[in-house]
Amino acid sequence: MSIDLEIARAATLAPITRIAAAAGIPEEALEPYGKFKAKVGLDFVGRVRAERPLGKLVLVTGINPTPAGEGKSTTTVGLGDALNAIGHRAMICLREPSLGPCFGVKGGATGGGHAQVVPMEDINLHFTGDFHAITAANNLLAAMLDNHIYWGNALGIDARRISWRRALDMNDRALRSVVGSLGGTANGFPREDGFDIVVASEVMAAFCLAHDLKDLQQRLGRIIVAQTREGKSVTAADLKADGAMAVLLRDAFAPNLVQTLAGSPALVHGGPFANIAHGCNSVVATKLGLHLADVVVTEAGFGADLGAEKFLDIKCRLAGLAPDACVVVATVRALKMHGGVAKSALGHEDVPAVKRGVVNLARHVENMRKFGLPPVVALNRFNGDTAAEIQAVQEAMAALGVEAILCTHWADGAQGAVPLAEAVMRRIAAGEARFTPLYPDDMKLADKIGTIAREIYRAREVSIPESVRAKLSRFEAQGFGGVPVCIAKTQYSFSADPTALGAPEGHVLPVRDVRLSAGAGFVVAICGDVMTMPGLPRVPAAENIRLDAEGRIEGLF
């Protein structure tokens, strides 16, 4: 059994009604899913928005991830717990984990050690069924599209220009490209098709960016699924699928309330991938937290070059949010990997490697300042970190005028993140945040891609084939030039090359394709070899997940 699971199972959880009451949510507003998790009714969500002002928003992001681990979700939970411990009214907003990474290599997304959201096993598996509802809505649209063609194709859809793909919440490379409708005329017209992982789907993105149920159905209706023979876009509304899709998503759209091991309230809702989609929890959950708490701590997926940039340029822009502070999470171990040390050698002190690798952290700190955010560095401590290595990181950050706070919340819970909480509150109290998106709405789509590549990735240029430029021009002609762009690339590097660690610059960002997510409200630029359907690793985590003799789950982490 993993240590995280042992700690989670040893905890005594409070009834979810007690957690809700402490957060200002009355029992009648809850839709319980057992004793320790519940949905918050949308009627109450609407009332709270109308009656209460917004609190302060803290974004937690991190360096480019490595196999050494950074602990971004753990730090998000630890910071929320610490803020409550020192007398502030804080809530935590996280994404729901995807089953693909849980059974693949990444594991769950509920934090770790003594800084976890619980019930850990429920959240990491089926939870309240939200992802199943999103999967069903996505695949209902696919079924209605093929059914429309089968029964005469009144809209004149060109089967060669169908862009809508099916979805599954699992890593399955065999489904990336498939041929469907085989087996004779009774099964329709054979055509190329494929699957995306649910967390990369446009339905997930629309779900997470919608303000209310009406907005959700409108976004679903705007989803473009195909082109006609004359080049006209066909939408979900044209297929009359948007209403049924919204019905499938109605209950899922209500935010999920759980708790941390320390009893802090946490809203865990929605879960787009940050290397493919926009990587943030739902707007409805974040805003609910902001209306209930003095401070909301939320995270953006993967490194700040992906998750934080999309949180700021997409979610904040579309939701009207403005963060008051930013935390960038790093570990000495991960910085040593960025400095060229193999994972097998991380147990040895290597101050020169830390100094080489800290350029990755420095780059992310510099980037957050470009958005007008005052950053604080959370140095998530591991047992093998030495005083000299820690000092090297803190000195490098001090040279940039940034506090690097040593954190031990994994081992010590809330108390291990109190210095971080105090540093964050100092930044908020100073009123230093001047949030500004990286680019204006009216900039050309290709220029938006180029701005992110130059300013955030430090690329020399962007390589966009003429066929892709033609697509961007078509999107603009259709009236979508004012939407933000969502870069899909590897999470491991500032570049499109996952092996280029540290802080590479002067590289070329290759844009392989672009997709219009009209329902979500952005254009996706697919760069390098990134896939919208991941595969399982050679030894997937699923091989070690099982039930013990008493029916309890083992191996889930």
Secondary structure, DSSP 8 states (H G I E B T S, - for coil): --HHHHHHHHS----HHHHHHHHT--GGGEEESSSS-EEE-HHHHHHHHHHS---EEEEEEES---TT---HHHHHHHHHHHHHHTT--EEEEE----HHHHHSSS--SSEETTEEEESHHHHHTTTTSHHHHHHHHHHHHHHHHHHHHHTT-TT-EEEEEE---EEESS--GGGSSEEES-SSGGG---EEE-EEEGGGSHHHHHHHH-SSHHHHHHHHHH-EEEEETTS-EEETTTTT-HHHHHHHHTTTTS-EEEEETT--EEEE-----TTTS-----HHHHHHHHHH-SEEEEE-SSSIIIIIHHIIIIIHHHHT---SEEEEEE-HHHHHHHTT--GGGTTS--HHHHHHHHHHHHHHHHHHHHTT--EEEEEE--TT--HHHHHHHHHHHHTTT--EEEE-HHHHGGGGGHHHHHHHHHHHHHT------SS-TTS-HHHHHHHHHHHTS--SEEE--HHHHHHHHHHIIIIITTS-EEEE--SSSSSS-TT--S---S-EEEEEEEEEETTTTEEEEEETT--SS----SS-GGGG-EE-TTS-EES--
